[in-house]
């Protein structure tokens, strides 16, 4: 079996609370299955275009959902994020942070996209950072030892905007119904590992099972 064709697609959105609970687990999978499975993070564009707008409209729902996410997954939602939501002015838009992840994938040589996806979400959900503000990405680039000025040049670039829209389209064509979704891709085949949040041991066992299935199919 050619392991280099095995790719775990983590389909998420930077503004998705359940994805925030899932991202550290995907990072663990990336570390534990390194050399067997590569991890690719795809942004789905949950809130874009006409749906983008002030957080006040969704804040009651987000507040309730974030309590449930924290309870089930153990991730933290910071006071700065709660203040951002309560103030109501913050603009929810998945495109700028999705574009930042797109840029990171182009510039980072170390395949750390799962770690960056989680760092992006922590900046927002813990520190209350503005994901529409270039300064947020300059700081994140620095934290990952990338050149902040180069990162922002790429981020504020029409080619990066187009590539991000293309990625949203890819996710749409995959028929993904919600976030997070995990799919193990092998050649032209896709095996759904999880729809929605699952605990780490469940994800790990499911991935091992899929790998065994693919290995058996390849051998026959």
N, C-alpha and C positions, 0 to 999 in steps of 0.2 A: 504493500500500500504506500503510495507517495504522500507522506505526511505534509509536504509543502503545499498541497492543495486543500488542506483542512483549515477552514477559516470560521471563527466564531463571530457572527455579526451581532453586535449589540446595538439595537435600534432604539434610540432614546430621544428625549428632548431636554435641553438645558433647563427649561422652566417646569419640568414634570417632577413633582414631589416623590412619587414612587420610584422614578428613575434615580433620584438623589439617594434613596434608600438602597437601590440596586447597584449603583456604580462602584462602591467599595468591594462588593462581592465579585463583580466582573474583573476588577483589578486583581483580586486574589486568584481567580481562575487563570488570568493572564500569566501570573507568576508561577502558579502550580503546574500549569500545562505548557509552560514555555518549552519550545522545541517539538511539541506535538501538535499544538494548535496555535495559530496566530489570531489575535483579536483585532477586529475592525469596528470602530464606533461610527454609526451612521445617524445623522440628525434628521428627525422626521418633520420638522416645521409645524409644531402643534398650534402655535399662535402666531399667525403671520398675516400680512396684507390688511384687509378690512377688519379682521378679527383682533388685530393689535390695538391696544388702547390702555387707558388708565386702570391701574390695579383695583381701584375702588369697586368697580363693577363685579369683580370676582373675589374680592377679599373675604367675605363671609364664608364662601365655599373653601377657599385656600386655607383659611384659618382652621376650619374644622378638619379638612383633609390632612393638614400638616401635623395636627395632634395625633391623628390615627397613624400616619407614616412613622412618626417618632416612636410611638408606642410599639408598633409591630417590628420595625427594622432597627431601632436603637440609634438612628442618626439624630443630630441636634439641629434645631432651628433656633437661631440666635435672636437676642433681644433687638439687635439692629435691624434684622429682617422684619420682625413684628412691627417695629416703629415705621419702617418703610411702607408696609402694608396699611397700617392704620392711618398714615398721613394721606394715602389715597392717590397721590399724584404720579407715582412711578408708572412708566409706560411698559406694559408687558408686550414683548416682541421677541419671538424665538430666533429671528434672523441674525441679529448682530452676534449673539454668543455662538450660534451654529457656524457662522462665518469664522469666528475666532478658532473654533475647533478645526475647521477646514484648513485654515492657515497653519495651525500647529502640525497637522498631518503632513503638510508640505515641507515644513522647516525642521521638524524633529527627526534626527537620524536613529533614535533609540527605541522606536515603537512604544512610546509611553502614552498613547492617546487615551487609554482608559483612565490613567492617573490624571491626565489633564482635564478630561471630562468631569471627574469628581472635584478637582480643584476649582474649576469653573463654577460648579454648583455650590461648593462651600463658600466661595467668594460672595455669592448671592444669598443663599439660605442661612448662612451663619453670620457673615460680616455685613450683610445688607448693602453690598456693593451694587453699583449701577451697571448693568450689563449692556447699556447703550453708550457707556462712556469709554473712550479709548484709553484713559488712564488705568482702568481696571485691567485691560489686556497688557499694557506696558508692565504693570506689576507682576502679572502672571507669567509673562515671557521671561522676566528677570528671574523669577522663582524657578523656572525650568532651564536656566542658563542659556536662554536665547537672547539675541540682541533686540531690545525693545523697539528701537527706531525701525529696524528692518521688519519686525513683526507688524508694526502699525502701518508701514508702507504697503505690505501685502493685504492687511485687513481692510484698509480704505482703498480698495482697488476693484474696478468693475469686473475683472476676470474672476476674482474671489467671490464676488456677489453672484455671478453667473454659475460658478461651480457649486455654490451653496444651493441655489435654486434647482440645479440639476440633481443634487443629492436628495432634496425633498421629493423630486419626481421619481427617482429610483425607489425610494421607500414606498411611495404611493403605488408604483407598479408592482411591488412585492406583495401588495394587498394587506399590509400591516393595519390591523384594526385599532390598536392602542399601544401605549408605551408604558413600561418597557416591554420589548419583545426580543428574545434571543433565538437565533437561528444558526445551526451548524451547516455551513456550506461545504459541499464536497463535489468538485467539478460543477456540473449543471444541476445537481441535486441540492435541495434544501430540507433540513430536518428541524422542526420547531422544538427547541429545548424548553422554552418557557414563554408564556404570555402573562404578563403581570409579575408582581414580586414573588419570589420564592426564597426560602432560607438557603444558606450557602451549601449545607450538606446535601440538600435535595438537588440543587443545581449541579454539584460535583458528581453525585451518583448518576444523574440523568446524562451528563456529558460522557462519563465513563461508559455507560450503556450504549449511547449512540456510537462512540468510537469502536466498541466491540462489534456492533451491528455492521458498521461500514467495513471494518476489517474482515469480517466473515463474508460479506457480500463480495468484496474484492478478491478474496481467496477462492471463491466458488466459480 
